[in-house]
Amino acid sequence: MAEVIIRNKAKIRLAKILEAAYTDYGQTTLNRFLSELEHIEHRLSIQPESYPLEYSLMGLKRKYRYCTLKKNFKLIYFYRPRLDKVVIVTVWDTRMNPIRLVKELQK
């Protein structure tokens, strides 16, 4: 099973999303987010390359993949097969301009 690592930037964004979900919609919605997130992490640990490639990031040095979290957010990650590690680099709001995502990951 692959180890799933969440980088600090992704943790911060995820915390803000979860806080907003709780504040705006309540505990039930927060529980749904957490349940879906747990399911995604489990699937990533078992089948790290099962989610599709993020085509807007194809020109970058890594093969970034994404999984959708509650239809408005993408967890952007890459897989290191030799180390058997999945690294979640950011959480992206799909309503934002995708050019900003490319610029963010080029740094």
C-alpha positions as CSV (number, residue, x, y, z in Angstrom):
1,M,0.0,0.0,0.0
2,A,1.2,3.4,-1.0
3,E,1.8,6.1,1.7
4,V,-0.4,9.2,1.1
5,I,1.3,12.5,2.0
6,I,-0.5,15.8,2.0
7,R,1.7,18.8,1.5
8,N,1.2,21.9,3.8
9,K,-0.4,24.0,1.1
10,A,-3.0,21.3,0.4
11,K,-3.6,20.9,4.2
12,I,-4.3,24.6,4.6
13,R,-6.6,24.8,1.6
14,L,-8.4,21.6,2.7
15,A,-8.9,23.0,6.3
16,K,-10.4,26.2,4.8
17,I,-12.8,24.2,2.6
18,L,-13.9,22.0,5.6
19,E,-14.3,25.1,7.8
20,A,-16.5,26.8,5.1
21,A,-18.5,23.6,4.7
22,Y,-19.2,23.4,8.4
23,T,-20.0,27.1,8.7
24,D,-22.2,27.4,5.7
25,Y,-23.9,24.0,5.7
26,G,-23.4,22.3,9.1
27,Q,-22.1,19.1,10.6
28,T,-23.8,16.7,8.1
29,T,-22.1,18.3,5.1
30,L,-18.7,18.3,6.9
31,N,-19.2,14.6,7.7
32,R,-19.9,13.9,4.0
33,F,-16.7,15.8,3.0
34,L,-14.6,13.9,5.6
35,S,-16.1,10.5,4.5
36,E,-15.4,11.2,0.8
37,L,-11.9,12.4,1.7
38,E,-11.3,9.2,3.7
39,H,-12.5,7.1,0.7
40,I,-10.2,8.9,-1.7
41,E,-7.2,8.5,0.6
42,H,-7.9,4.8,0.9
43,R,-8.3,4.3,-2.9
44,L,-5.0,6.3,-3.5
45,S,-3.2,4.0,-1.1
46,I,-4.4,0.9,-2.9
47,Q,-4.5,2.1,-6.5
48,P,-2.4,5.3,-6.8
49,E,-2.7,5.5,-10.6
50,S,-6.4,4.8,-10.8
51,Y,-7.5,8.5,-11.2
52,P,-7.1,10.3,-14.5
53,L,-4.2,12.5,-15.5
54,E,-4.8,16.3,-15.2
55,Y,-4.4,17.3,-18.9
56,S,-4.0,21.1,-18.1
57,L,-0.7,20.1,-16.3
58,M,0.7,17.8,-19.0
59,G,3.6,20.1,-19.9
60,L,5.1,20.0,-16.4
61,K,7.8,17.6,-15.3
62,R,5.6,15.4,-13.2
63,K,2.5,13.4,-14.3
64,Y,-0.1,15.1,-12.1
65,R,-3.4,13.3,-11.5
66,Y,-6.6,14.5,-9.9
67,C,-9.6,13.2,-8.0
68,T,-12.8,15.1,-7.6
69,L,-13.9,16.0,-4.1
70,K,-17.6,17.1,-3.9
71,K,-17.8,18.2,-7.6
72,N,-16.2,21.6,-7.1
73,F,-12.7,20.6,-5.9
74,K,-9.9,18.6,-7.2
75,L,-7.1,17.0,-5.2
76,I,-4.0,17.3,-7.4
77,Y,-1.4,14.7,-6.8
78,F,1.5,12.8,-8.2
79,Y,2.7,9.2,-7.6
80,R,6.3,8.2,-6.9
81,P,6.4,4.5,-7.8
82,R,9.9,3.8,-6.6
83,L,9.1,5.2,-3.1
84,D,5.5,4.0,-3.3
85,K,4.2,7.4,-2.2
86,V,1.3,9.5,-3.3
87,V,1.9,13.3,-2.8
88,I,-1.2,15.5,-2.7
89,V,0.2,18.9,-3.7
90,T,-2.9,21.1,-3.7
91,V,-6.6,21.3,-3.5
92,W,-8.0,23.2,-6.5
93,D,-11.4,24.9,-6.7
94,T,-12.6,24.0,-10.3
95,R,-14.5,27.3,-10.5
96,M,-11.1,29.2,-10.7
97,N,-9.1,29.9,-13.8
98,P,-7.0,26.8,-14.6
99,I,-4.1,29.0,-15.7
100,R,-3.5,29.9,-12.1
101,L,-3.2,26.2,-11.3
102,V,-0.5,25.7,-13.9
103,K,1.4,28.8,-12.6
104,E,1.1,27.6,-9.0
105,L,2.6,24.2,-9.8
106,Q,5.4,25.6,-12.1
107,K,7.0,27.2,-9.1
